[in-house]
Amino acid sequence: MALPGVYTQVYGQLPSFLATIREGQAPDKFTQQHLKDLGYASSNYRSYIPILKAIGFLSADGTPTARYRAYRDSTQSRRVLGEALKESYADLFVIKSHPTDKDKDALAGKFKSAHNATDRTAELMAKTFLALLKEADIDHAPSKRPKPQEKEKPKEEGSEEPKKPEAAAPQKPIEPPGLYYNIQIHLPATKDVEVCNAIFKSLREHLID
């Protein structure tokens, strides 16, 4: 959006004029006659109408906009005007985020280069903007609704991954129980070798074979 080139020589009366807008009803068309009806009969005040159009309070044909009507609510009027100025005069807020009277020369230089204006005209443009800015709240940020927390999606029945069975420890092969015999042989007290041979021969035939 191009930087507005509107200005008024009676910028000091802008606060009271804006208060009159808040207190009165919005007309069907904001004309010079309506301006006179509000008590601003001097021709110097006619410059207020282009200013209202520049900040989006009036349409091109002078019809009050939704912003004009919102401004009439005193609880939000400063915020509405602040939003209007930050939108219409965006190039100035690039120079300084919170312009003051100390920045008048820098603002006037911006107007002068943007509109090829004379020093006096550029100064009036800067003073008009600063007069409007004093009636506005440019720091107000609209409240943001907190984002709803995402609920954990319920798991569908049967969607859980089956648990892997734990690997069973390898079992050692079971050996069959062994059977052991303990045979004790009591030899007779004899010196006859044949007797001993006969006993061992009998053991071999009946137990080993």
Buried (B, 14 or more C-beta within 10 A) or exposed (E): EEBBBBBBEBBEBBEEBBEBBEEEEBBEEBEBEBBEEBEBEEEEBEBBBBBBBBBBBBBEEBEBBEBBEBBBEEEBBBBBBBBBBBEBBEBBBEEEEEBEEEBBEEBBBBBBEBBEBEEEBBBBBBBBBBBBBEBBBBEEEEEEEEEEEEEEEEEEEEEEEEEEEEEEEEEEEEEEEEEEEEEEEEEEEEEEEEEBEEEEEEEEEEEEE
